[in-house]
C-alpha cells in the first residue's frame, strides 16, 4: 500500500481528513513522514512527535497508520 491507496481507503472508512497527514507534520494529528532512512508514523502534538515508530517501507508505515486511525474512534466522522 502507498500513500495514495491509503488516502482512498481512509476516505472509504470515513476517517476525518484533519485526523492525519500523509506528507509530514500537522499539529494534533497522526502523521506519516519520509526521511532519508525510511518512514515514520507518529502523533504530532504541540510540535512534538509522540509515539514515533520507524519503518523501512512505505507499505509497512501505511498499514500501521491505517491501524492507528481505524482503532481511534475520535478520528471517524
N, C-alpha and C positions, 0 to 999 in steps of 0.2 A: 504494500500500500504506500502511496506517496501523498504529499500534501493536498493535491487536487482531489484525489479519490477520498481522502479523509474529510475534506470540506463538504463534499457531496453527501457522504454518509452521515455526517453530523447534522446536516440540514434535514435529511430524511428522519433522523432520530429526534428532531425538534430540540436540538441544543441551541441555546441562545448564542448569537454571533458575538456578543460582548463578553462572553464567558471564557473566550480563548483567543490566542493569537498564533498563527502558523508561520510568522516571519519575525520572531523576536519578541521583545518585552512589551507588555501592555500592563499598566497597573491594575491590580485586583483581578487578575485573570490567569488561567493556565496558559503556559507558553511553550512553544516548540521553537528551538533555535539551532542553527547550524554553525559550527565553528570549523577551524582547520583540522581538529582532531576527531570530529564526529558530530553527533546530535545530542541535544539535551532537552529534557522536559522539566519544568518547574512551575511553581506558583509564584507569581510576581506580586509582592505586597510592599507598598511604600518604597519601591526601588530595590528591594531585596529579593533574591532568588531562593525561595524556601522550598524544601523537599526536592532539591535538584537531583535528577538521575540522568546518567550519561548512557548513550547507546552508540554502537558502531554504525548502524544503518538507519536510513530514513524510515524504512518499513517498521523496524522494531520500535522506534520512537513514536511513530504514528499510532501503532497498535496500543502502546502504553497510554498515550494521551487519550485515545478513544475510551479506554477502560476507565480512566480517571473521570472523564466528563460524564460518561453514562452512569457511573456509580454515585456521582454527586447530584442529588436531586435539585439543588439550587441552580444548576446550570440549564435545567429544562424549562421550556415555555409553559 
